[in-house]
Amino acid sequence: MKNILFNSSKSILLMITFFTRIPLKIQEEFDDRDYKLGIIFLPIIGVIIGIGLVILKLFTFVASTYIVGIILTFFYLWISGGIHLDGLGDTLDGLLSGREKEKQLEIMKDSRLGTFGALGLVFVVVAYVILLGESSITSVLLMPIVGKSSIMLSAYMSDYAKEEEGLGYKFVTLSDKNVRNSAFIFAFVLGALLNYMLLIPMVITFALTGIITQGIIKKIGGTTGDTLGFINEFAQIVFLLLANFTL
């Protein structure tokens, strides 16, 4: 029992250091079992981010929706370190380039930001400002959970696209049915407990995530860390948008 709790805590801390700016010093060594367990616990990172967003939304309730949206967007960008936005920009530059698979992957690897990536980043940031300001407390809490669960779904659905190992390699190669099922169970149970009406946008978001992932696979033959970042931001924006129509 102690070993289970220790390994679980160790894996959660690993994901916190990977996906947030929360300052933690970990001196433990990690193996594939730790990474796989961490992937299963990935929605908990969404909970941590969601709680931070909710606290800020509660404390800024007297401000206008745009001011609230700006504050929440700034917090989200800070705590996530922009890791997913970087992937979104690279993915859009590569997939919309109209080039062959190898060239698309090469463009995605390039640190320079292109036109499609820049436009995508502007759109996403503006969308967050509007949607986070307008959305309900429950929707804001569930948003990063849906995003992280969508990463797990996308990673499960495909192989790793690159020949060399990148940041997304372990997430893709270690994801299996247990990862997918844990993502669905966690998100759906929490959604049902908080507001069952939000299960509708959640289901649609996961379905669209699957469709987009299949499109990415056709383009580059699999998934990368960049495309997983793109999936996270895509899923979160879609969920917030649909939730605003639902509630």
C-alpha positions, 0 to 999 in steps of 0.5 A: 500500500505504501509503495502504491501511494509513493509511486502515485505521488511520485508520478503526479509530481512528475506531471506537475513539473512537466505541465505547470510552473509550480516550483517543485524540486524532485530528485527521484529518478523516473522509469517508464512505469512512473511516466505511464502512471503519470499519464493516467493521473494527467487529469489531476493536473487539469484539476489543479489548473482549474481550481486556480482559475476558479479561485481567480474568477471568484475573487474578480466577480465584481470586474467586467467579463473582459477584465476577468477573462484577461486575468484568467488567461494570463494566469493560465498562460503563466501556470502552463508555461505556454507549453501547449501554445508552443505546440499549437503554433508549430502544428499549425505552421506545419500542417497548413504548409501544404508540404510533404510529411517530412517537410511538415515535421521539419517545419514543426521542429523549427523554433521560428513562428510562421504566419499560420502559427501566429494567427492561431496563437492570436485567435486562441488568446482572444478566444480565452479572454472572451470565453473564460470571462463569460463561462460559468465556474463549473465550465472553467473548472472542467476546461483544463480537465477536458484538455488533458483528457483529450491529450490522453485520447489523442496519444492513445489513438496513434503512433509517434510520428517522428523517428527521433524521440521528442517530448511527446514520445513517452506519452504516445508510446505508453498510452493504452486503453487504460489511459484512454478509459481513465481519461473518460471515466475521470472527466465524465464522472466529475462532469456528471457530479458538477453539472450533468448538462456539461456532459453534452459539450464534453462528449462532442469535444472528445468526438471532435478530438478523435476526428482531428487526431485522425486528420493529423495521422493522415497528414504526418503519419502519427502524433508528436508532442506539438500536435498533443499541445495543439489538441489540448488548446483545441479541445479547451476552446471547443469545450468552453464554446459549446458549454456557453451554448449549453448552459 
